[in-house]
Amino acid sequence: MKSATSVLAVLMVFSLLAAPLSAADPKGKPQTTCPVLGGNIDKNVYVDYQGYRIYFCCTGCDAEFKKNPEKYMKKLQDQGVTPEKAPAAGKK
């Protein structure tokens, strides 16, 4: 009986430790901040880049992004952000 209780205790500890991992979103977190200035995004200011829609806090940031898009895409990736997919061209 003592070994069964020990096994149950170990399983409970492992399940508690694994819970945060299983609750994590495998897709990454949504974009909420501008990759250029770090402000809150305005969904009216964006650039579609390599199949993803990248949002910015203000006009001007979109132009800055276009100068070096890989720099800002890496910044989003390093923050654990997965940008949303851009709508397919010609699709309504």
ABEGO torsion letter per residue (X at the ends): XAAAAAAAAAAAAAAAAAAAAAABBAAEBBBABBAAAGBBBBAABBBBBGGBBBBBABBGAAAAAAABAAAAAAAAAAAGBBBBBBBBBGBX
